[in-house]
Amino acid sequence: MNEIKTIRNDIPIGRENAVSREQLSFLWNCTGREVRAQIASLRNTVSSDGYAILSSTAGTEGYWRSDNPVEIKQYLHEMEARAKSTFRAMKEAKSVLRQKG
């Protein structure tokens, strides 16, 4: 449990302090893929620190923690747009698969 808190604390508070996947990879001595998996795990664990782990690929790239409602809404909007785009991209493949039975 203490290790999770330590790892979570490696992600800075504030978008202006965002840390890249490469920086976390170096800090945690792991691959970029392992960083993504660890971030996913942290996001799936309810934290008592009052901060959400956010990320962006637009503007300030990287990961940061925030309790700022505006930042959290921006993050949710970006993630929702990305999800919609993914589902639209899957539409054709699903259609062909249905036709093939």
Backbone as JSON Lines, residues from 0, in Angstrom:
{"i":0,"aa":"M","n":[0.83,-1.2,0.0],"ca":[0.0,0.0,0.0],"c":[0.87,1.26,0.0]}
{"i":1,"aa":"N","n":[1.92,1.25,0.8],"ca":[2.82,2.4,0.87],"c":[3.51,2.63,-0.47]}
{"i":2,"aa":"E","n":[3.81,1.53,-1.19],"ca":[4.45,1.65,-2.5],"c":[3.54,2.35,-3.49]}
{"i":3,"aa":"I","n":[2.24,2.04,-3.45],"ca":[1.27,2.69,-4.34],"c":[1.25,4.19,-4.06]}
{"i":4,"aa":"K","n":[1.24,4.56,-2.79],"ca":[1.23,5.98,-2.43],"c":[2.49,6.66,-2.92]}
{"i":5,"aa":"T","n":[3.63,6.0,-2.77],"ca":[4.9,6.56,-3.23],"c":[4.87,6.76,-4.74]}
{"i":6,"aa":"I","n":[4.42,5.74,-5.47],"ca":[4.35,5.85,-6.92],"c":[3.39,6.96,-7.32]}
{"i":7,"aa":"R","n":[2.24,7.02,-6.67],"ca":[1.24,8.06,-6.95],"c":[1.84,9.45,-6.7]}
{"i":8,"aa":"N","n":[2.63,9.58,-5.66],"ca":[3.24,10.86,-5.33],"c":[4.33,11.27,-6.33]}
{"i":9,"aa":"D","n":[4.81,10.33,-7.14],"ca":[5.77,10.66,-8.19],"c":[5.1,11.44,-9.33]}
{"i":10,"aa":"I","n":[3.78,11.4,-9.37],"ca":[3.03,12.16,-10.38],"c":[2.72,13.51,-9.77]}
{"i":11,"aa":"P","n":[3.25,14.58,-10.33],"ca":[3.14,15.89,-9.7],"c":[1.73,16.47,-9.75]}
{"i":12,"aa":"I","n":[1.48,17.41,-8.87],"ca":[0.22,18.13,-8.83],"c":[0.36,19.35,-9.74]}
{"i":13,"aa":"G","n":[-0.63,19.54,-10.63],"ca":[-0.66,20.7,-11.51],"c":[-0.19,20.4,-12.91]}
{"i":14,"aa":"R","n":[-0.99,20.82,-13.87],"ca":[-0.68,20.59,-15.29],"c":[0.68,21.17,-15.67]}
{"i":15,"aa":"E","n":[1.0,22.32,-15.09],"ca":[2.27,22.97,-15.41],"c":[3.48,22.14,-14.97]}
{"i":16,"aa":"N","n":[3.24,21.14,-14.12],"ca":[4.31,20.27,-13.63],"c":[4.25,18.87,-14.24]}
{"i":17,"aa":"A","n":[3.46,18.7,-15.29],"ca":[3.26,17.38,-15.89],"c":[4.59,16.67,-16.15]}
{"i":18,"aa":"V","n":[4.56,15.37,-15.93],"ca":[5.74,14.54,-16.13],"c":[5.47,13.59,-17.3]}
{"i":19,"aa":"S","n":[6.44,13.44,-18.17],"ca":[6.26,12.62,-19.36],"c":[6.36,11.13,-19.01]}
{"i":20,"aa":"R","n":[5.87,10.3,-19.91],"ca":[5.97,8.85,-19.75],"c":[7.44,8.46,-19.7]}
{"i":21,"aa":"E","n":[8.26,9.12,-20.5],"ca":[9.69,8.82,-20.52],"c":[10.34,9.13,-19.16]}
{"i":22,"aa":"Q","n":[9.93,10.24,-18.56],"ca":[10.48,10.6,-17.24],"c":[10.05,9.58,-16.19]}
{"i":23,"aa":"L","n":[8.78,9.16,-16.24],"ca":[8.32,8.16,-15.28],"c":[9.0,6.81,-15.53]}
{"i":24,"aa":"S","n":[9.23,6.5,-16.78],"ca":[9.92,5.26,-17.14],"c":[11.31,5.23,-16.51]}
{"i":25,"aa":"F","n":[12.01,6.35,-16.59],"ca":[13.33,6.46,-15.98],"c":[13.24,6.37,-14.46]}
{"i":26,"aa":"L","n":[12.31,7.13,-13.89],"ca":[12.15,7.17,-12.44],"c":[11.77,5.82,-11.86]}
{"i":27,"aa":"W","n":[10.86,5.12,-12.54],"ca":[10.37,3.82,-12.05],"c":[11.17,2.65,-12.59]}
{"i":28,"aa":"N","n":[12.17,2.94,-13.43],"ca":[13.02,1.91,-14.01],"c":[12.19,0.82,-14.7]}
{"i":29,"aa":"C","n":[11.35,1.27,-15.66],"ca":[10.5,0.34,-16.39],"c":[10.27,0.87,-17.8]}
{"i":30,"aa":"T","n":[9.58,0.09,-18.6],"ca":[9.29,0.48,-19.99],"c":[8.1,1.43,-20.04]}
{"i":31,"aa":"G","n":[7.94,2.09,-21.18],"ca":[6.79,2.97,-21.38],"c":[5.48,2.21,-21.24]}
{"i":32,"aa":"R","n":[5.45,1.0,-21.74],"ca":[4.25,0.16,-21.63],"c":[3.93,-0.13,-20.16]}
{"i":33,"aa":"E","n":[4.96,-0.39,-19.37],"ca":[4.76,-0.64,-17.93],"c":[4.28,0.62,-17.22]}
{"i":34,"aa":"V","n":[4.75,1.78,-17.66],"ca":[4.27,3.05,-17.1],"c":[2.78,3.19,-17.36]}
{"i":35,"aa":"R","n":[2.35,2.95,-18.6],"ca":[0.92,3.05,-18.94],"c":[0.1,2.08,-18.09]}
{"i":36,"aa":"A","n":[0.61,0.87,-17.9],"ca":[-0.11,-0.11,-17.08],"c":[-0.19,0.35,-15.63]}
{"i":37,"aa":"Q","n":[0.89,0.92,-15.13],"ca":[0.89,1.39,-13.73],"c":[-0.08,2.57,-13.56]}
{"i":38,"aa":"I","n":[-0.1,3.47,-14.53],"ca":[-1.03,4.61,-14.48],"c":[-2.46,4.09,-14.49]}
{"i":39,"aa":"A","n":[-2.74,3.13,-15.36],"ca":[-4.09,2.55,-15.43],"c":[-4.47,1.93,-14.09]}
{"i":40,"aa":"S","n":[-3.54,1.24,-13.48],"ca":[-3.79,0.62,-12.18],"c":[-4.07,1.68,-11.11]}
{"i":41,"aa":"L","n":[-3.27,2.74,-11.12],"ca":[-3.48,3.83,-10.15],"c":[-4.83,4.49,-10.36]}
{"i":42,"aa":"R","n":[-5.23,4.67,-11.62],"ca":[-6.52,5.29,-11.92],"c":[-7.68,4.41,-11.5]}
{"i":43,"aa":"N","n":[-7.46,3.11,-11.48],"ca":[-8.53,2.18,-11.08],"c":[-8.58,1.94,-9.58]}
{"i":44,"aa":"T","n":[-7.66,2.53,-8.86],"ca":[-7.63,2.41,-7.41],"c":[-8.17,3.71,-6.81]}
{"i":45,"aa":"V","n":[-9.21,3.62,-6.0],"ca":[-9.77,4.82,-5.39],"c":[-8.73,5.39,-4.42]}
{"i":46,"aa":"S","n":[-8.37,6.63,-4.62],"ca":[-7.36,7.28,-3.79],"c":[-8.01,8.21,-2.79]}
{"i":47,"aa":"S","n":[-7.39,8.31,-1.66],"ca":[-7.91,9.23,-0.64],"c":[-7.19,10.58,-0.68]}
{"i":48,"aa":"D","n":[-6.33,10.79,-1.68],"ca":[-5.59,12.04,-1.71],"c":[-6.38,13.2,-2.31]}
{"i":49,"aa":"G","n":[-7.55,12.91,-2.91],"ca":[-8.41,13.97,-3.43],"c":[-8.02,14.48,-4.81]}
{"i":50,"aa":"Y","n":[-7.09,13.79,-5.47],"ca":[-6.63,14.2,-6.79],"c":[-6.91,13.1,-7.81]}
{"i":51,"aa":"A","n":[-7.25,13.52,-9.02],"ca":[-7.39,12.6,-10.14],"c":[-6.1,12.65,-10.94]}
{"i":52,"aa":"I","n":[-5.7,11.51,-11.51],"ca":[-4.54,11.48,-12.38],"c":[-5.03,11.81,-13.78]}
{"i":53,"aa":"L","n":[-4.53,12.91,-14.32],"ca":[-4.93,13.37,-15.65],"c":[-3.75,13.26,-16.6]}
{"i":54,"aa":"S","n":[-4.05,13.32,-17.87],"ca":[-3.0,13.31,-18.9],"c":[-3.52,14.02,-20.13]}
{"i":55,"aa":"S","n":[-2.59,14.39,-20.97],"ca":[-2.97,15.05,-22.21],"c":[-1.86,14.84,-23.23]}
{"i":56,"aa":"T","n":[-2.25,14.84,-24.48],"ca":[-1.27,14.81,-25.55],"c":[-1.28,16.14,-26.3]}
{"i":57,"aa":"A","n":[-2.16,17.04,-25.86],"ca":[-2.27,18.36,-26.49],"c":[-1.66,19.41,-25.56]}
{"i":58,"aa":"G","n":[-0.8,20.24,-26.1],"ca":[-0.19,21.28,-25.27],"c":[0.82,20.67,-24.31]}
{"i":59,"aa":"T","n":[0.49,20.68,-23.03],"ca":[1.35,20.11,-22.02],"c":[1.18,18.6,-22.03]}
{"i":60,"aa":"E","n":[2.16,17.89,-22.56],"ca":[2.08,16.44,-22.61],"c":[2.56,15.84,-21.3]}
{"i":61,"aa":"G","n":[1.88,14.77,-20.89],"ca":[2.33,14.07,-19.71],"c":[1.21,13.8,-18.73]}
{"i":62,"aa":"Y","n":[1.61,13.43,-17.54],"ca":[0.69,13.07,-16.46],"c":[0.84,14.04,-15.3]}
{"i":63,"aa":"W","n":[-0.27,14.33,-14.65],"ca":[-0.26,15.16,-13.46],"c":[-1.5,14.83,-12.64]}
{"i":64,"aa":"R","n":[-1.48,15.25,-11.38],"ca":[-2.65,15.08,-10.52],"c":[-3.33,16.43,-10.36]}
{"i":65,"aa":"S","n":[-4.67,16.38,-10.28],"ca":[-5.41,17.63,-10.16],"c":[-6.69,17.44,-9.38]}
{"i":66,"aa":"D","n":[-7.07,18.48,-8.67],"ca":[-8.4,18.54,-8.05],"c":[-9.16,19.74,-8.61]}
{"i":67,"aa":"N","n":[-8.63,20.34,-9.67],"ca":[-9.22,21.51,-10.31],"c":[-10.37,21.07,-11.21]}
{"i":68,"aa":"P","n":[-11.61,21.48,-10.9],"ca":[-12.77,21.05,-11.7],"c":[-12.65,21.4,-13.18]}
{"i":69,"aa":"V","n":[-12.06,22.53,-13.52],"ca":[-11.91,22.92,-14.93],"c":[-10.97,21.96,-15.64]}
{"i":70,"aa":"E","n":[-9.84,21.65,-15.04],"ca":[-8.89,20.71,-15.63],"c":[-9.5,19.32,-15.78]}
{"i":71,"aa":"I","n":[-10.22,18.89,-14.76],"ca":[-10.83,17.56,-14.79],"c":[-11.88,17.49,-15.89]}
{"i":72,"aa":"K","n":[-12.68,18.55,-16.04],"ca":[-13.69,18.57,-17.12],"c":[-13.02,18.56,-18.49]}
{"i":73,"aa":"Q","n":[-11.92,19.3,-18.65],"ca":[-11.18,19.3,-19.92],"c":[-10.68,17.89,-20.23]}
{"i":74,"aa":"Y","n":[-10.13,17.24,-19.23],"ca":[-9.63,15.88,-19.4],"c":[-10.75,14.94,-19.8]}
{"i":75,"aa":"L","n":[-11.88,15.02,-19.11],"ca":[-13.01,14.16,-19.44],"c":[-13.52,14.42,-20.85]}
{"i":76,"aa":"H","n":[-13.55,15.68,-21.26],"ca":[-13.98,16.02,-22.61],"c":[-13.03,15.42,-23.65]}
{"i":77,"aa":"E","n":[-11.72,15.55,-23.41],"ca":[-10.73,15.0,-24.33],"c":[-10.84,13.47,-24.41]}
{"i":78,"aa":"M","n":[-11.02,12.82,-23.27],"ca":[-11.13,11.36,-23.25],"c":[-12.41,10.89,-23.94]}
{"i":79,"aa":"E","n":[-13.5,11.62,-23.72],"ca":[-14.77,11.27,-24.36],"c":[-14.66,11.4,-25.88]}
{"i":80,"aa":"A","n":[-14.04,12.45,-26.34],"ca":[-13.86,12.65,-27.79],"c":[-13.0,11.53,-28.37]}
{"i":81,"aa":"R","n":[-11.96,11.14,-27.65],"ca":[-11.09,10.06,-28.1],"c":[-11.87,8.74,-28.16]}
{"i":82,"aa":"A","n":[-12.7,8.49,-27.15],"ca":[-13.5,7.25,-27.12],"c":[-14.49,7.22,-28.27]}
{"i":83,"aa":"K","n":[-15.15,8.34,-28.53],"ca":[-16.1,8.4,-29.65],"c":[-15.41,8.14,-30.97]}
{"i":84,"aa":"S","n":[-14.24,8.7,-31.14],"ca":[-13.47,8.49,-32.36],"c":[-13.11,7.01,-32.52]}
{"i":85,"aa":"T","n":[-12.72,6.38,-31.43],"ca":[-12.39,4.95,-31.46],"c":[-13.59,4.12,-31.85]}
{"i":86,"aa":"F","n":[-14.74,4.41,-31.26],"ca":[-15.95,3.64,-31.58],"c":[-16.38,3.85,-33.03]}
{"i":87,"aa":"R","n":[-16.22,5.07,-33.55],"ca":[-16.53,5.31,-34.96],"c":[-15.61,4.5,-35.86]}
{"i":88,"aa":"A","n":[-14.34,4.41,-35.5],"ca":[-13.37,3.65,-36.29],"c":[-13.7,2.16,-36.28]}
{"i":89,"aa":"M","n":[-14.29,1.68,-35.22],"ca":[-14.64,0.26,-35.1],"c":[-15.9,-0.09,-35.88]}
{"i":90,"aa":"K","n":[-16.69,0.89,-36.22],"ca":[-18.0,0.66,-36.85],"c":[-17.87,-0.15,-38.13]}
{"i":91,"aa":"E","n":[-16.96,0.24,-39.02],"ca":[-16.81,-0.47,-40.29],"c":[-16.38,-1.92,-40.07]}
{"i":92,"aa":"A","n":[-15.41,-2.13,-39.2],"ca":[-14.92,-3.48,-38.95],"c":[-16.04,-4.36,-38.38]}
{"i":93,"aa":"K","n":[-16.85,-3.84,-37.49],"ca":[-17.96,-4.6,-36.94],"c":[-18.98,-4.94,-38.03]}
{"i":94,"aa":"S","n":[-19.22,-4.0,-38.92],"ca":[-20.16,-4.22,-40.02],"c":[-19.7,-5.37,-40.92]}
{"i":95,"aa":"V","n":[-18.43,-5.35,-41.28],"ca":[-17.88,-6.41,-42.14],"c":[-17.94,-7.75,-41.4]}
{"i":96,"aa":"L","n":[-17.61,-7.75,-40.13],"ca":[-17.65,-8.98,-39.34],"c":[-19.07,-9.55,-39.29]}
{"i":97,"aa":"R","n":[-20.07,-8.69,-39.13],"ca":[-21.48,-9.16,-39.1],"c":[-21.85,-9.78,-40.45]}
{"i":98,"aa":"Q","n":[-21.39,-9.16,-41.54],"ca":[-21.7,-9.67,-42.88],"c":[-21.07,-11.04,-43.11]}
{"i":99,"aa":"K","n":[-19.93,-11.28,-42.5],"ca":[-19.22,-12.54,-42.68],"c":[-19.78,-13.65,-41.77]}
{"i":100,"aa":"G","n":[-20.66,-13.22,-40.83],"ca":[-21.36,-14.18,-39.97],"c":[-20.48,-14.74,-38.94]}
